[in-house]
Amino acid sequence: MTDEIAVVGAGRMGEGIALACLAVGMPVVLADVKERTDDERRAYGERVRERLAEQLRTKLGDDAALAGLTVCDRESAKLADATVVFEAVPEVIEVKRDALAWVCTQVGESAVIASTTSTFLVTEIAELVDRPGRVVNAHWLNPADLMPLVEVSRSDDTDPDAVATLTGLLERIGKVPVVCGASAGYIVPRLQALVMNEAARMVEEGVATAADIDLAVRAGLGPRFSVLGPLEFIDWGGGDILYYASRYLKSQLGDRFQHPDVIEQNMTAHRRGLQDGTGFYHYDPDGVPDYRTARMREFEEIFRLREPELRNGTPIPTRPED
């Protein structure tokens, strides 16, 4: 099957998505829907092509893949054959309403419309189109061409085929889609907001310097969670550790450290993770030794790569000063 991909909105996110497609040889139509004069539109289109050509040369060694790029405006856009349309216009609901209303007049009935919004729920975006069941949010992380993850948010009314079409496409261009429900903050923004706010709070309270907090994350928290996701890490160390740690932190630092009910439920039901053979995941006792060995090898590889900059206080010239 030939994928016809369209990106509506030619800003930084739109260019990043176009680059991700072009880099794997997938043609893409990039529609600039911003109001411009004819001269401005031509000049902007040339600048977009120049930027993408330069990035393709950096990635691939040449810009031959640029032949698969079509830059257009509303008047010249041809989206009728698009399998998936990524909406990437600014995070203003009126702008999205206008762009999506136009998209609905251009695409076929089976086209999946994927908003890249980080602000609006998929249920809100679905209200802006004529066939709400085909709407899925696709939250790309910047820089879009480099970051593997794309969070795919669907609602109870989203057609499962739309989700399958979108996730299948993302996998074909080398992305890692994860599916979540219609909840504010998706997965990553919700987690990172907590971490960033707590880091800022520690600076405010004088717990540590910004540089030491960042180094602690780069040398500890970051590598750990790149091998073991937070829920897998709960199972790895034991849900009982989080249970008791949360109670202590709550007593010292406040209710924001209150553990959710599922942590206590797992404790009382002896679902503490590896030690019980079940937690957020299930573990085959015969496979646990190999599982532990594999994860430790991942840790070793990460720190082998990071060792020059993290050990012995080796400075990184581009890091900012406190």
C-alpha positions in Angstrom: 0.0 0.0 0.0 1.3 3.4 -0.9 1.0 5.9 1.9 -0.1 9.4 0.9 0.9 11.8 3.8 -0.2 15.4 4.2 1.0 17.9 6.8 -1.2 21.0 7.2 0.8 23.7 8.8 4.4 24.5 7.7 5.9 25.7 11.0 8.6 23.9 13.0 6.4 20.9 13.9 5.1 20.6 10.3 8.6 20.7 8.9 9.8 18.1 11.4 7.1 15.7 10.5 7.8 16.2 6.8 11.5 15.6 7.4 10.7 12.3 9.3 8.7 11.1 6.3 11.2 12.2 3.7 14.1 10.7 5.5 12.6 7.2 5.1 11.7 7.8 1.4 8.0 8.5 2.1 6.6 11.4 -0.1 4.7 14.1 1.8 2.6 17.1 0.9 3.3 20.1 3.2 0.5 22.6 3.1 1.3 26.2 4.3 -2.1 27.5 5.3 -1.0 30.8 6.7 -2.2 33.9 5.0 0.6 35.3 2.7 0.9 37.3 -0.4 2.0 35.4 -3.5 5.6 36.7 -3.2 5.7 35.8 0.5 4.3 32.3 -0.2 6.9 31.6 -2.9 9.8 32.9 -0.7 8.6 30.9 2.3 8.3 27.7 0.2 11.8 28.2 -1.0 13.1 28.6 2.5 11.3 25.5 3.7 12.8 23.5 0.9 16.3 24.9 1.6 16.0 24.0 5.3 14.8 20.5 4.7 17.4 19.9 2.0 20.1 20.9 4.4 18.8 18.6 7.1 18.5 15.7 4.7 22.1 16.2 3.6 23.1 16.1 7.3 21.0 12.9 7.9 21.5 11.0 4.7 24.5 12.5 3.0 22.4 14.0 0.1 19.1 15.7 -0.5 17.7 13.3 -3.1 14.7 12.6 -0.9 13.6 16.2 -1.3 12.1 15.1 -4.6 9.3 13.6 -2.5 8.3 16.9 -1.0 5.4 19.0 -2.3 5.0 22.4 -0.7 1.7 24.0 -1.4 -0.9 26.5 -0.2 -4.7 26.2 0.1 -5.3 27.0 -3.5 -2.9 24.5 -4.9 -3.2 21.7 -2.3 -4.2 18.3 -3.5 -5.1 16.2 -0.4 -7.8 13.9 -1.9 -5.5 10.9 -1.8 -4.1 11.4 1.6 -4.2 8.4 3.9 -3.3 10.4 7.0 -3.4 14.2 7.4 -1.3 15.7 10.3 -2.7 19.0 11.4 0.2 21.1 12.8 -1.2 24.7 13.0 -0.7 26.9 16.0 -2.3 26.0 19.4 -5.2 28.4 18.9 -8.6 26.8 18.7 -9.9 29.3 16.1 -6.9 28.6 13.9 -7.4 24.9 14.3 -11.2 25.2 13.6 -10.5 27.0 10.4 -7.7 24.7 9.2 -9.7 21.5 10.0 -12.8 22.8 8.3 -10.7 23.3 5.2 -9.1 19.9 5.5 -12.5 18.3 5.6 -13.4 19.8 2.3 -10.2 18.4 0.7 -9.7 14.8 1.9 -11.6 11.6 1.3 -14.0 10.0 3.7 -11.5 7.4 4.8 -8.6 9.8 5.6 -7.4 9.9 9.2 -7.1 13.3 10.6 -4.4 13.5 13.3 -3.9 16.7 15.2 -0.5 17.3 16.7 -1.9 19.4 19.5 -0.3 19.3 22.9 -3.1 21.5 24.3 -6.5 20.2 23.3 -8.1 16.8 24.0 -9.0 14.6 21.1 -12.6 15.0 22.0 -12.3 18.7 21.5 -10.6 18.3 18.2 -13.2 15.8 17.0 -15.9 18.5 17.4 -14.1 20.5 14.7 -14.5 17.9 11.9 -17.4 16.4 9.9 -16.5 12.7 10.8 -15.4 12.7 14.5 -14.6 9.0 14.5 -11.6 9.5 12.2 -9.9 12.0 14.4 -6.9 11.0 16.5 -4.4 13.2 18.3 -0.7 12.5 17.4 1.5 14.3 19.9 5.1 14.4 18.4 7.9 15.4 20.7 10.4 18.1 19.4 12.6 17.7 17.5 10.0 15.6 15.6 12.4 14.0 13.2 14.7 12.7 15.9 12.4 11.8 18.9 11.1 8.2 18.4 8.0 8.6 20.5 4.6 9.8 19.2 1.7 9.7 21.7 -1.5 8.6 20.0 -4.6 9.8 21.9 -8.0 8.4 21.1 -11.4 8.7 22.6 -14.2 6.2 23.1 -15.7 7.4 19.8 -12.5 7.1 17.8 -12.7 4.4 15.1 -10.2 1.6 16.0 -9.3 1.5 12.3 -8.2 5.1 12.5 -5.9 4.3 15.4 -4.5 1.2 13.5 -3.9 3.2 10.3 -2.1 6.0 12.2 0.1 3.7 14.4 0.9 1.5 11.4 2.1 4.6 9.5 4.2 5.8 12.4 5.9 2.5 12.7 6.7 2.5 9.0 8.5 5.8 9.3 10.5 4.5 12.3 8.5 6.0 15.1 7.4 4.4 18.4 3.6 5.1 18.9 2.0 4.6 22.3 -1.8 4.8 22.6 -3.5 6.6 25.5 -7.0 7.9 26.3 -8.4 11.4 26.1 -6.7 12.8 29.1 -4.9 16.2 29.6 -1.2 16.0 29.3 -1.0 12.7 27.4 1.8 10.6 29.1 5.1 12.4 28.8 4.0 16.0 29.4 2.1 14.8 32.5 5.1 13.0 33.9 7.6 15.7 32.9 5.5 18.5 34.4 5.7 16.8 37.8 9.5 16.3 37.5 10.3 19.8 36.3 8.1 21.5 38.9 9.7 19.4 41.7 13.1 20.2 40.4 12.3 24.0 40.4 10.8 23.6 43.8 14.1 22.1 45.1 16.0 25.1 43.7 13.5 27.4 45.4 13.9 25.6 48.7 17.7 25.6 48.5 17.9 21.8 48.5 20.6 21.9 45.7 21.9 24.0 42.9 20.3 23.8 39.4 23.5 22.2 38.1 23.5 19.5 40.7 19.8 18.7 40.3 20.3 18.4 36.5 23.4 16.3 37.0 21.5 14.0 39.3 18.9 13.5 36.6 21.4 13.0 33.8 23.6 10.6 35.8 20.8 8.8 37.7 17.1 9.3 37.0 17.4 9.7 33.2 19.5 6.6 32.5 17.5 4.5 34.9 14.2 5.4 33.3 15.6 4.9 29.8 16.1 1.2 30.6 13.2 0.7 33.1 10.1 2.7 32.7 8.7 4.0 36.0 6.1 1.2 36.4 8.7 -1.5 35.5 11.1 0.1 38.0 8.4 -0.1 40.7 8.2 -3.9 40.0 12.1 -4.1 39.8 12.7 -2.6 43.2 9.4 -3.6 44.8 6.1 -1.8 45.2 6.6 -1.9 49.0 9.6 0.4 48.7 7.5 3.1 46.9 4.6 2.5 49.4 6.8 3.3 52.4 8.8 6.0 50.7 5.7 7.8 49.6 4.3 7.7 53.2 7.5 9.2 54.6 7.8 11.9 51.8 4.2 12.9 52.4 4.8 13.3 56.1 7.8 15.5 55.4 6.9 17.3 52.1 3.2 17.3 51.8 0.2 15.6 50.1 1.7 15.8 46.6 3.6 12.6 47.5 0.5 10.7 48.4 0.6 7.3 46.6 -2.3 6.3 44.4 -4.7 3.6 45.6 -3.2 1.1 43.2 0.1 1.0 45.1 -1.6 0.1 48.3 -3.9 -2.4 46.5 -0.8 -4.1 45.0 0.8 -4.2 48.5 -2.1 -5.9 50.2 -2.6 -8.4 47.3 1.1 -9.3 47.3 1.6 -7.9 43.8 4.9 -6.1 44.7 6.7 -7.0 41.4 9.6 -9.3 40.8 9.6 -10.6 44.4 6.0 -11.8 44.0 6.1 -12.7 40.3 3.5 -10.0 39.6 3.0 -6.3 39.9 2.2 -4.0 37.1 3.7 -6.8 34.9 3.8 -10.6 35.3 7.1 -12.4 35.5 7.9 -16.0 34.7 10.1 -17.2 37.5 12.2 -19.2 35.1 12.8 -16.1 32.9 13.6 -13.7 35.7 17.4 -14.3 35.8 17.7 -13.7 32.0 15.5 -10.6 32.4 17.7 -9.1 35.1 20.8 -9.9 33.1 19.4 -8.2 30.0 18.4 -5.0 31.8 21.8 -4.8 33.5 23.5 -5.1 30.2 21.5 -2.1 29.0 22.6 -0.1 32.0 26.2 -1.0 31.3 25.9 0.1 27.7 24.3 3.4 28.5 26.9 4.3 31.1 29.7 3.2 28.8 28.4 5.8 26.3 27.9 8.5 28.9 31.0 7.8 31.0 33.2 10.5 29.4 30.9 13.3 30.3 29.5 12.0 33.7 32.4 10.5 35.5 35.4 12.3 37.0 33.7 15.7 36.7 34.3 15.9 33.0 32.8 19.3 31.9 30.6 19.8 28.9 31.5 23.2 27.4 28.0 23.9 26.1 26.3 23.5 29.5 25.0 26.8 30.9 26.3 28.4 34.2 24.1 28.6 37.3 
